[in-house]
Amino acid sequence: MATAMIEDAADRAIRSVLLVPASNPAMIAKAAAAEADAICIDCEDAVAPDEKSTGRQHAVDALNALDFRGKTVMVRINALDGPFAYQDVIALASQAGGKLDLIVVPKVEGRDDIRFVDMLLTQIGTPSGGKPIAIEALIETAAGLVEIREIAKASRRLEALIFGSGDFSASMQMPQTTIGGFDEHDALYPGHRWHHAMVSIVAAARANGLRAIDGPFAGIRDGEGLERASRIARVMGFDGKWCIHPSQPAAVDRLFSPSADEIAQAQVVMAEYHAGLREGRGAVSVGGKMVDAASLRACRALLRKARLPAGR
């Protein structure tokens, strides 16, 4: 069941998303003060089955009590095929709806998964003076990837698609010794093992005006690996990346932000192109390279990411 558009997903600038377990209030408080674009309180994988109810309440309490310093605040609920998800949605929306920006739905495998959460949120309603709660879909199974086109247009609440390589590798029965990193199995494959999945997610996101966020990198002491994984994701078109340690968001923010040189070059290209148009030319040469309307669109996209005026 679709609702009115919450807001243009592009208006919510998210590069780094710092995950924190709902079962640990002290860690949630530290995350609220950390440097990151967004905080995701995790009620799913980071919380043991016997702690689900307690973790849910910790999430509600944190949302109501903490100052997240202008960050986007989201909660990953439990998977829809278990007994906890609907309780998560009801508690979060009814007890802390005015403080929650997004709900992350894990293991999404079809459009009905998103529509179910949308319908629950719609029935619960928005608190007086509060803001509608948006949705992000975590794509981490073979079924989810196969249905990615339908998932991406399932609800007007949907703002982003997230790639979860850990569960995805298990779903695909692909051997992997680390989540989001590189091991001997990657060396065997003549290319990037996740290329098809990642590009499919980005394409579905862009076709529907959504953000595309890459999953976490497990090597919390491997700065070079994090940089490599982030650069690959950015080259494929992702907007940002999940982080599982407070040391990671600073690097992720830097790597997913256009550099000063990229911004300057985009501005030069746009200026030269518009000058050419005034002279009746549809293509110009900038630095020995041909520039046309396609180049202009790429420059506008880059400047939007940099939150700079992108011209006409």
C-alpha positions in Angstrom: 0.0 0.0 0.0 1.7 3.2 -1.2 1.6 6.5 0.7 2.3 10.0 -0.3 6.0 10.6 -0.9 7.8 11.2 2.4 10.4 13.4 0.8 12.8 13.2 -2.1 15.3 10.7 -1.0 18.1 12.8 -2.6 17.3 15.5 0.0 18.6 13.3 2.8 22.4 13.3 2.5 23.7 10.0 3.8 27.2 8.7 3.3 28.1 6.9 6.5 25.6 4.9 8.6 26.9 3.7 12.0 25.3 0.5 13.2 24.9 -0.1 17.0 23.3 -3.0 18.8 19.9 -2.2 20.4 20.9 -4.5 23.3 23.6 -2.1 24.5 22.3 1.3 25.7 25.8 2.6 26.4 26.9 2.0 22.9 23.8 3.7 21.5 24.6 6.8 23.6 28.2 6.8 22.2 26.9 6.4 18.7 24.6 9.3 19.1 27.6 11.5 19.8 29.8 10.0 17.1 30.6 11.5 13.8 28.4 9.9 11.1 25.6 11.0 8.8 23.2 8.5 10.2 22.8 6.1 13.1 21.1 2.7 12.7 20.0 0.9 15.9 20.1 -2.8 15.1 17.3 -4.9 16.6 18.1 -7.9 14.2 21.5 -9.6 13.9 23.2 -7.7 16.7 20.6 -8.9 19.3 20.3 -12.4 20.6 16.8 -14.1 20.4 16.3 -14.0 24.1 17.1 -10.2 24.2 14.7 -9.1 21.4 12.1 -7.6 23.6 14.7 -5.9 25.8 16.6 -4.6 22.8 13.4 -3.2 21.3 12.6 -1.3 24.4 16.2 0.0 24.6 15.8 1.3 21.0 12.5 3.1 21.9 14.1 4.6 25.1 17.1 5.8 23.2 15.0 7.4 20.5 13.0 9.3 23.1 15.9 10.3 25.4 19.0 10.9 23.3 20.2 13.9 21.3 21.4 12.5 17.9 22.8 15.9 16.9 21.0 16.3 13.7 21.8 12.8 12.4 19.3 10.7 10.4 18.1 8.1 12.9 17.0 4.6 11.8 16.2 1.2 13.3 16.8 -2.1 11.6 13.8 -4.3 12.6 13.8 -8.1 12.7 13.2 -10.1 9.6 9.5 -10.5 8.5 9.6 -14.3 8.5 10.0 -14.3 12.3 7.8 -13.4 15.3 9.5 -10.1 16.2 9.1 -7.8 13.2 5.5 -6.6 13.6 6.1 -6.0 17.3 9.2 -3.9 16.4 7.2 -1.7 13.9 4.3 -1.2 16.3 6.5 -0.3 19.3 8.8 2.0 17.3 6.0 3.9 15.5 3.6 4.2 18.4 6.1 4.9 21.2 8.9 6.8 19.4 7.5 7.7 16.0 8.2 11.4 16.4 11.9 10.7 16.8 12.4 8.1 14.1 13.3 8.9 10.5 13.6 5.4 8.9 12.9 1.8 9.4 15.3 -0.6 7.8 13.6 -3.9 6.6 16.1 -6.8 6.4 16.0 -9.7 4.0 13.5 -8.1 1.7 12.5 -10.7 -0.9 9.5 -9.1 -2.7 7.4 -6.0 -2.9 4.9 -7.4 -0.4 7.5 -7.2 2.3 7.7 -3.4 1.9 4.0 -3.0 1.5 3.4 -4.9 4.7 5.6 -2.5 6.7 4.1 0.5 4.8 0.6 -0.7 5.8 1.5 -1.1 9.4 3.0 2.4 9.6 0.0 3.8 7.8 -2.5 2.2 10.2 -0.5 3.3 13.3 -0.4 6.8 11.9 1.9 9.8 12.5 2.1 11.4 15.9 0.7 14.9 16.1 3.4 17.2 14.9 5.6 14.3 14.0 7.1 13.2 10.7 6.1 10.2 8.6 8.5 7.3 9.0 10.3 6.3 5.8 11.6 2.8 4.8 14.9 1.4 3.6 15.1 -2.1 2.1 18.1 -4.4 2.8 18.8 -6.7 -0.2 20.7 -9.7 1.0 19.2 -12.8 -0.6 19.0 -14.3 -4.0 15.3 -13.9 -4.0 15.6 -10.2 -3.1 18.0 -9.6 -6.0 15.7 -11.4 -8.5 12.8 -9.2 -7.4 14.8 -5.9 -7.1 12.8 -4.0 -9.8 9.5 -4.6 -8.1 10.9 -4.0 -4.6 12.3 -0.6 -5.7 8.9 0.7 -6.7 6.8 -1.0 -3.9 6.1 2.1 -1.8 6.4 5.8 -1.8 7.8 5.5 1.7 10.9 3.7 0.3 14.0 5.9 0.3 16.9 3.5 -0.2 18.2 0.1 -1.2 21.0 -1.4 0.8 23.3 -4.3 -0.3 24.1 -6.9 2.4 26.9 -9.0 1.1 27.2 -11.3 4.1 23.8 -12.8 4.0 23.8 -12.5 0.2 26.9 -14.8 -0.1 25.2 -17.3 2.2 22.0 -17.2 0.1 24.0 -17.7 -3.0 26.2 -20.4 -1.4 29.3 -18.5 -2.3 32.2 -19.1 0.1 33.3 -16.0 2.0 35.6 -15.6 5.1 34.9 -11.9 5.8 31.9 -9.6 5.3 32.4 -6.9 2.8 36.1 -7.5 2.4 38.5 -9.4 0.2 39.8 -12.9 0.7 41.3 -15.8 -1.3 38.0 -16.4 -3.0 38.0 -12.9 -4.5 41.5 -13.6 -5.9 40.1 -16.6 -7.8 37.3 -14.7 -9.6 38.3 -12.7 -12.7 36.5 -9.5 -11.7 34.5 -8.2 -8.8 32.3 -11.0 -7.3 29.5 -8.7 -6.3 29.5 -6.6 -9.5 26.1 -7.9 -10.8 24.3 -7.6 -7.5 25.7 -4.1 -6.7 25.0 -2.7 -10.1 21.5 -4.2 -10.1 20.8 -2.5 -6.8 22.2 0.9 -7.9 20.2 0.7 -11.2 17.0 -0.1 -9.5 17.6 2.7 -7.0 18.4 5.3 -9.6 15.4 4.3 -11.8 13.1 5.0 -8.8 14.8 8.1 -7.2 16.2 6.1 -4.3 19.5 6.2 -2.5 21.9 3.2 -2.8 23.9 2.2 0.2 26.7 -0.4 0.4 26.9 -2.9 3.3 29.5 -3.0 6.0 33.2 -3.8 5.9 34.1 -6.1 8.8 37.8 -5.4 9.0 37.7 -2.7 11.6 41.5 -2.4 11.8 42.0 -2.6 8.0 41.9 0.9 6.8 43.3 0.1 3.4 40.6 -2.6 2.9 37.8 -0.2 3.9 39.1 2.4 1.4 39.3 -0.1 -1.4 35.8 -1.4 -0.7 34.4 2.2 -0.4 36.1 3.3 -3.6 34.6 0.3 -5.5 31.2 1.0 -4.2 31.4 4.7 -5.1 32.6 3.9 -8.6 29.6 1.6 -9.0 27.3 4.5 -8.0 26.6 4.0 -4.3 25.9 7.0 -2.1 27.4 5.7 1.1 28.2 2.7 3.2 27.3 1.0 6.5 29.9 1.2 9.3 30.2 -1.2 12.2 32.8 0.7 14.2 33.1 4.4 15.2 36.5 4.6 13.5 35.0 4.0 10.1 32.5 6.9 9.3 35.2 9.6 8.9 36.9 7.6 6.1 33.6 6.7 4.5 32.4 10.3 4.5 35.6 11.4 2.8 35.6 8.6 0.2 31.9 9.1 -0.8 32.3 12.9 -1.1 33.4 14.5 -4.3 36.9 15.8 -4.0 37.8 19.5 -4.5 39.4 18.6 -7.8 36.3 16.8 -9.0 34.1 19.7 -8.0 36.4 22.2 -9.7 36.5 20.1 -12.9 32.7 19.7 -12.9 32.2 23.5 -12.6 34.7 24.1 -15.4 32.9 21.6 -17.6 29.5 23.2 -17.0 30.8 26.7 -17.6 32.5 25.7 -20.9 29.5 23.7 -22.1 27.1 26.6 -21.5 29.5 29.0 -23.2 29.5 26.6 -26.2 25.7 26.6 -26.2 25.6 30.3 -26.4 27.8 30.1 -29.4 25.5 27.5 -31.0 27.7 24.4 -30.3 26.3 21.3 -28.7 29.7 19.8 -27.8 32.9 21.4 -26.7 36.4 20.4 -25.8 37.6 20.8 -22.3 41.2 19.7 -21.5 41.4 17.8 -24.7 38.2 15.8 -24.1 34.8 16.2 -25.8 32.0 17.4 -23.5 28.3 17.1 -24.4 24.9 16.9 -22.7 25.8 13.5 -21.1 28.8 15.1 -19.5 26.7 17.9 -18.2 24.3 15.4 -16.5 27.2 13.7 -14.8 28.5 17.0 -13.6 25.1 18.0 -12.2 24.9 14.6 -10.3 28.4 15.2 -8.8 27.6 18.7 -7.7 24.3 17.6 -6.1 26.3 15.0 -4.1 28.6 17.9 -3.0 25.5 19.9 -2.1 26.5 22.7 -4.5 24.4 24.5 -7.1 24.2 22.3 -10.2 23.1 25.0 -12.6 20.4 24.8 -15.2 
